[in-house]
Amino acid sequence: MKKLMMATAATALLAGAASAEDIKLGVIMGFTGPIESLTPAMAAGSEYAMKEVSDSGKLLGGATVSSVRGDSTCIDAAAASAAAERLITSEGVKGIVGADCSGVTGAILANVAVPNGMVMISPSATSPALSAAEDNGMFFRTSPSDARQGQVLADVLMEQGFKSAAITYTNNDYGKGLADSIASAYAAAGGEVTATFAHEDGKADYSAEVASLASAGGDILIVAGYVDQGGPGVIRAALDTGAFDTFALPDGMIGGALEEAFGDEIEGSIGTVPGSESANTTMIVEAISSETVDASGPYIGESYDAAALIMLAMQAAGSSNPGDYAGKIMDVANAPGEKINTGELAKGLEILAAGGEIDYVGATAVELIGGGEAAGGYREIVIKGGKITTAKYR
């Protein structure tokens, strides 16, 4: 009888293992293009959460989760949409972490995700326009809107004594939305915007753009661009001509490539990037850092959190079907429930499997507000000794 019971249990175990789902999640980011130095670490952050869940064996009766990457290019909406279409129709992904840049995120959402009923959680698409996008309840963000970043950067500028500023922005949805937000908040705070000009990425020489900005004057130049594209070109032209020597740098300009390109040439420059004093990305950064992955840039924790929310919502719904779990994302992200921090995804899965509630805090102190927006805080940075350092959190 004992042998029969053992054999029956073994058969059941093997049957359970055979039926365990292999869930694929898409990771759509600009592995080529103007932020390509940032995206390997962002993708690795999301994939670290997938590994943590797979290793736990606690998702949906032992399901494993694997990543399928797609290149958004950050700037080519057609290419990004094609990548998303492939992940959904050919690869069969059950959710998408991404996209990264705002313009391609909006294109994927409208052209691919909504028609296919696919959940998207972007770690870094910050355009205010996405707040009003038609998403059928399938789109969420783990980074706050640039409507908030504009106010924060304006506050920093005024507190640091910069009473006038020129603005240049990358000529796309992200750059235009952010520049408008900064200009509006800065003017409301009493600052003077001397000039606002778009710049095109991919140019070899930005001296003409800088000359126009310099003729308008200003205590500081705000560069709302990309760290691997036109932004550094604008800064180099400004330094070489003596037009500006201090810069205000929003999130798309913050990364190790900035330090490598300029060091202390831009000493005293300031910036903002999503972040919270209670954020906890140390474990993730240590796990993913390597010779090929520079984990000094932004949005790594937000990427981990995006993947984690998808998987926890699946557990809460008892299903990996996007139509089933989309409505659970806000529930697992917010109170009430037991707080779940970085590295505690197994604990969260166990609580949900038992019918309990969780309040996912994660790597970036996640709190989702109306429409799946991240409430979010910001890290004020300053270039000190040629390095990106933290001044305070806001």
N, C-alpha and C positions, 0 to 999 in steps of 0.2 A: 504493500500500500504506500509506504514512504517513497519507494522508487517511482511509483505511478504519479504521486503528488509532485515530486521533483520534476518529472518529465513534463507534466502538465504545465507547471510554472515556467519551465524553460521554453516550452512551445509558445506560451503566452508572451513571454519576454521577447522572443524572436519575432513574433507576429507584430508586437508593438514597435520594435525597432524597424521592421520592414515597412510599417505604415507611417512612421514619423516623416513629416514633411520636410523637404529641402526648399526653403524659402529664398527667393532671390530678391535683393533690393538694388535698385539702380542708384548709381552715384554719378550725377551729371555735373561736371565742373570744367572750367577752362584749363585743361591740361596743356593746351597751346593758347597763345594770345597774351593779352596785356597783364594778366596776373598769374602767369604760369609758374612763377617761383613760389607762390603761396598755396596753390591747389594740391600738390602732393601731400602736404601735411594735413590739409583739411580732409582730403579723402581718407588718409590713414586714420584720422581721428574718428570718422564715422565707422570705418572698418574695424577699429579696435572695439567699439561697442558691439558690433556684430559677433566678433570673436568671443567676447565676454559672455554673450547670451548663448552662443552655440556651445561653448565649453561647459556652461551650467547644466545643459540638458533639461531645462525647466520650461522652455517655451512650447506651448501647445503639445504637450506630451512627448517632448524630446526632439522637436524640430531643430534643424540647423539653419543657419542664415549665411548666405554668401553674397558678395558684392559683384555687380556687373557695372563696369565703368563706361561712361559715354562722355565725349568731349563736347562741351558747350561752346568752346572757343571764346567765350565771354562776350563776343561782339557780333557773331554771325547768326542771326535768328533762324535762317533756313537750315544751316548745319546743325544747330542745337535742336531744332524741332525734329529733324531727321534722326538724330541720335536718340532722342526720347522715343520716337516711334519704333525704332529698332528694339529698344529695351523692352517696350511694352508688348509689341506684337510678335517679335522673334524670340526674345529671351524670357518673356513671361514674368517680368518683375511684378512684385506685389506692392511696391511703394517706391518713391523716389526721394533721395536726399539730394536737394538741389532745386533749381540750378543755383549758380553762384551770382552772376551779374544780373542786374535788374532787367535790362532789356530782353535778354534771352529767356529769363525766367517768365516774364510776361508772355512771350511768344509761345513757349512750351505750354504754359497754363491754358492759354486760349485755344491753341491749335491742336494740342495732343492730350494733355491731362484731363481737361474737362470733358471733351468728347468721349474719352475712354474710361471715365470714372476713376481716375488714378489720383491717389494722395501724393502731394508734394510737400516736403518741409524744407524750406531754404534756410541755410545757415548764414547767408550773407547778402541776399538781395534786399536792399534797404530803401528803394525808391518809394516815396510817399504815394505815388500813383497806384502801387500794388494794393494799397489799403482798400481801394474802391473797385478792384478787379472782380469780375464775375467768376466765382470759383466753385459754386454749388457746395460750399462747405468742405472743399478738398484741399485747400491751400493754407499753409501755416508758415510762420517764421520764428526762428530762435534768436534772431538779432532784431533790435528795434529799428523803427522807421527813421529815415533821415530827417523827418520833420522834427524829431527829438534831437538828432545830432546837430542840426543847424542851430538850435537854441543853445545847446551846450557849448559849441565852439564860439558862438557869439559871446556867451558869458565869459569864457576864458580870455578872449581877445580884450574885452573891456576891463576885466580884472587885472590883466597884465599891462594895461596902459596903452594899448594900440587903438587909437581913436579914429584912424582912417585905414582903409584897406582896398587893394585891387583884387579882383577875383578872376581866375581862369579855370575853366572846367572842361573835362573831356566831353566831346560833342555827342552825347547819347542820353538815354533816359536817366541813368544814374547821375551823371555829371550835372545835367540841367536841373533835375529835381533837387539835388543837394545844394547847388549854387543858389537856387531860388530860396531855399529854406534858410541858408546862412545869411543871404542878403537881407531878407525880410526881418529875421530875428536881430541881426546886427543893427539895422537902421532903427528898429523899435527900441533898442537899448541905448541909442544915441550915437552910434558909430556912423561914419561916413563911408559909403561905398563909392570909390572914385571912378571905377570902371569895371565892367564885366564882359569878358571875351571868352568865347569857346576856342578850344584848340583841337586839331585833328591828330589822332594817334598815328604813329608810324613815320613821322617826318624826321629828316636828318638835322634840320635847323629850325629853331624856334625864335631866332633873333627878331624877326618882324613882329611876332606876337608880343614879345617882351618889350620892344620899343614902344608899341601902342600902350601897353600897361604902364610903362615907366613915364610916358608923357602925361598920364593922368595923375601920377603920384600915389602916395600912400605910405603909411608907416610899415606895412607888411604886405606880402603877396600870399593870398590864399590859393593853393593849388589843389583843386578837387579833381584829381586824375588817378592814373594807375601807376603803380610802382615799377612795372616792367614795360611801360610804354611812354607816352608823351610827357607824363609828369616830370620825371627826371630830366628830360630834355629841356623843359621850360626852366627848371631850376638851374641847370648848367648855363643856359643862355643868360639868365638873370645875374648869376655870379660872375660870369666872364665879362659882361658889359658893365657891371657895377650898378645895375638898375635896382636890385634888391639883394639883401644879404640875410634876411630873416623871413621865414615862411611859416604859414599855418597849413597843416597837413591833415586832412580827414582820413578815414579808415583805409581807403584804397591805396594810400601812399605809405602805409605803415608796414614795414617788413625788413628783413635782413638786407635785402638788396639796397635799401636806402642808406643804411650804414656803410655798406661796401662802396657805394658810389660817391659818398660825400664826407663821411666821417665828421670831423669838427669844422668843416667848411660851412656847415649850416648850424653851428653852435647857437643854442638859445632858441631855435625854432620850436614851435609848439604843435600839438595835434590832439586828435581825439580818435578813440577806437572803442567799440563796445567792450564792456568789461564791468565786473562787480568786485568789490572788496571781498565778498564772500565766495567768489568763484574759486573752483578747485580743479585746475587743469594739470597740476604737477605730475600726477600718475600717468596721465595720457601722454604728455609731452615726453616724459622719460621713456615710455614704452615705444613710441614711434620714432624718436630721434635716431638718425643714422647718417652715414656719409652721403646718402642720396636724398634724405628728407630733412630739410631745414625747418625745425619746429619753433622758430622764433617769431613767426608771423601771427596774424589774427585769425579768428574764426575756427580754431581747432576745437575748442570746447563746444562751440555752437554746432559744429558738425557731429561731434559725439552725441550731443543732446538730441539733434534731429533724428538720428538713427534710433537712439534709445526710445524716444517717444513713439515712433512707429511700432517698435516691437512690443513695448508695454501696452500700447493700445490694442494690438492684436490679442494679447493675453487677456485683457479686460473684456474684449468682445468674444473671445473663444474662437476667433477666426482670423485668417490671414487675408480675407477678401477686403479690398479697400472700402467697398460700400458698407461693410459691416463694422469696420474698426474706426472709420473717420470720425464718427460721432463720439468716440471714447478719448480722443486725443486731449481735448480740453479737460476732461475728467481726471486723467492721470497726471496732467501737468500741474494742476492746482489743488489747493486745499478743498475739502478736508481729506485726511488720510495720513498715514505714516510717511515721514520724509525719507526720500531715497536719494542718496548722494552718489557721487562718482565711485564706480567700483562696486556698487550695491545693486546691480541690475538683477542678479539672482534672487536677492531678498525681495525686490519688488515683484518679480514674477511669482514667487511663492505666495505672497500676500494676495495677489490678484487671483491666483488659481484657487485659493481658499475662500474667495468671495469677499475679500477685504478691500479697503480703499488705500490709495497711495497719493502722496503729494510729491511729485518728482522735482527735485531741486537740481540734481545733476552737476555738471561742470560749470554752469554759468548762472546759477540761481534762477532757474527757469520760472517764469510766471507769464502765462498767456492771458491776454485781455481780449476785448471784443473783436470778433473776426479772426481770431488766431494770431493776433499780433503779440510780439514779445514786449513786455513792459520795459525791461532792460535798463541798465545803467551804462555809464561811460567811464573809460580810463583816460584821464588827462595825461598826456605825455610831453616830455621836453627832451630835446637833444642836448645831452650833457657829456662832455668828454668824448664826443663823436658817437655816442650810443643812445639808443632809444630807452629812456628811463621813465618811470612812473612818478608823476607829481602828486596826484591824488585821484580819488574816485568820486564820481558825481551821479 
